[in-house]
Amino acid sequence: MADMPNDIVIRNGVVVTASDVFKADLAITGEKIAAVGAKLPAGRLEIDATDRLILPGGVDVHCHIEQLSGGGLMNADTFESATRSAAFGGTTSVISFAAQHRGAKLSTVVEEYAALARRGAVIDYAFHLMVANPDEQTIAHDLPALIGAGHRSVKVFMTYDAVQVSDQQLLDVMLAARSAGALVCVHAENHGVLKWMSERLVARGYVLPKFHAVSHPRAAEVEAFHRLIAFSELLDQPIMIFHVSTAEGAAAIRDARGRGVKIFAETCPHYLLMTAQDLDRPGLEGAKWICSPPQRTAADQEALWRALALGDLQVLSSDHAPYRFDSSGKLSAGDNPTFKQMANGMPGLELRQPLLFDAMVSQGRMGLSKFVELTATAPARIYDLPGKGSLAIGADADVAIWNPERRVTLANDLHDNAGYNPFEGRTVTGWPETVLRRGEVIVAEGVINAAPGSGRLLLRPAGEATRPTGQLSAEFDPARNFGADLY
């Protein structure tokens, strides 16, 4: 057995992990990494990585794929197109949403999304259980069963009429997740503030896309963060705050973590690399850059970079939410919509890695290991994705081989179905040229070779991120609440 050749050896490259950067070869046998070291025995396929970096495939844990919005609008991507786009960008695993709507049974929703992914996905995937109908069936039956089956994260919205949960319902979801062993992920903005501001702007004729940024006051994010954190402390339930966009929001998270609250948080490239000024374009063009929460200011960008460096934010995701700039997407309400009638979201799966590599590595902001940590290793660890995000022996052979010197001026040529590139015209340095998924070369020389449906569903154990701290609030501690058992 010792003399049997490896299936693949990637040779003469620089291996990058979340802790180390070193010159080595990497051997793959079957779907797994078999060895990392110098002068490894020959493989059946040899890949020369001279002057290249060998990185784990990216892990993007916040993607809307083939998803019906709360307003009834289907986004532009299928699982095939979205995951194809991800692969070209060096990403080999995603978590998207099984999105429940009012009146829908969550278990049926998951079955339907799983069927779509089995038909189309070309990389591996998992699901967040998105709860918008927290009735007795969902809370008492479907959530515990689905979490127990390996869907270990739950998503809720604190805003948007069609999918919002009330404070009481949010507490119900959090307690159900605590009992079953799941991380609760939240879009946290104050619904009343957003609704009030939007109605006020529209009533006064401020309807162009740029006013979307005004309609989401930063105070709405900060208030919702504080409220959510208070709920987390009350129940001792771990949470993930999605798409942090403000300096004040990052500060609230830092304060909570300092108190021992088990809270994780992410931000996205568009909050690090764009501002609200990107929406200020002629006519309706700015609709392409509408997302929620909106892009903020240069000062917020710096605060978010600082929060990433300090560890207050642990994940960089795309929040990929593609809608075409036509009647099927952004302009579905007609030729003269208000910003309130424009679909929220931008494509981001393909460019998440190249944009962040350029900002973090090529521009010297954080370096290679921090790039790997924030875009692959930490997301896989927090969400308990088995065998992902690492180049460890025995891990899945998900590998991206990067040319760190390759300069690319971004064009409108992405592989998703959005039809536009929100970062068009920007030049980045560093590009993933060869991508392997579980030991199979799926992208090379600008061509993808992966069959639709060849991606696999990743069911997850209850890992460390899902576990309560044991620091009970006074109201839930029988020693301090007169013996009441409230869990």
Disulfide bonds with the S-S distance in Angstrom:
none
